[in-house]
Amino acid sequence: MDSPWLLPLSLGFGVLVGAAIVLVVVLAARRGRRAAAVVNSVVPDGVDQVIDALESAGVVVDPSNNVIKASPGAMALGLVWNEALVHPELARLVDRVRRTGELITEELNISRGPFGDANIYLSVRVARLGARYVLLLAEDHTESYRLDEVRRDFVANISHELKTPIGAVALLAEALVSASDEPEQVRRFATRLQLEAERLAKITQEIIELSRLQATDALAKPELVDIDGVIANAIDQNRVAADSHRIALVSGGDRNSQVYGEETLLRTAVHNLIANAIQYSPEGARVGVGVRHHEGIVEISVTDQGVGIPEEELDRVFERFFRVDQARSRNTGGTGLGLSIVKHVVQNHGGDIRVWSQPGRGSTFTIRLPEANPSSAANLGAAS
Ligand code: ADP
């Protein structure tokens, strides 16, 4: 097998492999540098470090509008792509500063990234950096704009929702006055007046509850809450409604789970789910409430065999004032706020809510909450 050219050949092969490895390493290092910093020319002293330390978006642009440095925040907002500013609006501001030398502050509403559908709201400051460069700083105000928008929508919705019952109360009061000589009519109008007043009280109470929940991200004084107690109470509160609809209300699953939170809020959440399950089920149907705890999570599911929710509406049912069937919900006294309240309660407890549903087959709403003492709860054992 030995031959005189085997040694030089293997040496040559070794050199080739070595060169290839060096080339790959150099290319990788180059690519890495580029991705991290978008730098390819010299930035004025200290600017590099300042941009690296910036939490918000910072971009340095050279005289040809090439981005020579961008902070991770600028990359995350999609302001820079291919070593250039993505948005012509930003490039125009940079040009203006270069021409006039004046500092500019502006509010902009632009897309996130070069192909982004979502819009972002930025407060942008652009200034000269030395003789050659321009510095662009941007603060992301998208979240506060969104909250403002939500707040405006909420107020508009509330006014709309209150208008109907308030109008009805006014009309019924008028009808009462003109029917004062007819006791039968008076009784009829007075009963309807009572219903509208109850509806107004319910909407007002739910709006107050929702505002309170939205005002904070977390609970002020969480306490240890027994899930068994929460479920027993929520079922009790719905017993009369279930009986009047001839609905069998059954519960089961794991016992002895605890979570940190506010008991009254958790009761309201489970109560709302059961009330809906009854409301949107035909007479004689079954509503089940089940608990499971595993891997530090408590799951509370409320299942019905009711009308179900069309797939395209599933994402919307947690929105305030959203109803799949406006007429039906209004007739049954629904406010469109129940699920919104559930979602906020669950979120304030560090959990989430999911829904499975099929029109005609029924729905299952599942609340998931972090368990307070996963190991001790597991030790207590699971009994059905
Ligand atoms: P509402 O007071 O109208 O019941 P919710 O916020 O509780 O308001 O629910 C929003 C909408 O979601 C309801 O109007 C209804 O269309 C739908 N929905 C809620 N729960 C169920 C359910 N268990 N089965 C079918 N539809 C439901």
Boltz pocket constraint, residues with backbone or C-beta under 6 A from the ligand:
constraints:
  - pocket:
      binder: B
      contacts: [[A, 272], [A, 273], [A, 276], [A, 277], [A, 280], [A, 304], [A, 306], [A, 307], [A, 308], [A, 309], [A, 317], [A, 319], [A, 322], [A, 323], [A, 324], [A, 325], [A, 329], [A, 333], [A, 334], [A, 335], [A, 336], [A, 337], [A, 338], [A, 339], [A, 340], [A, 363]]
      max_distance: 6.0
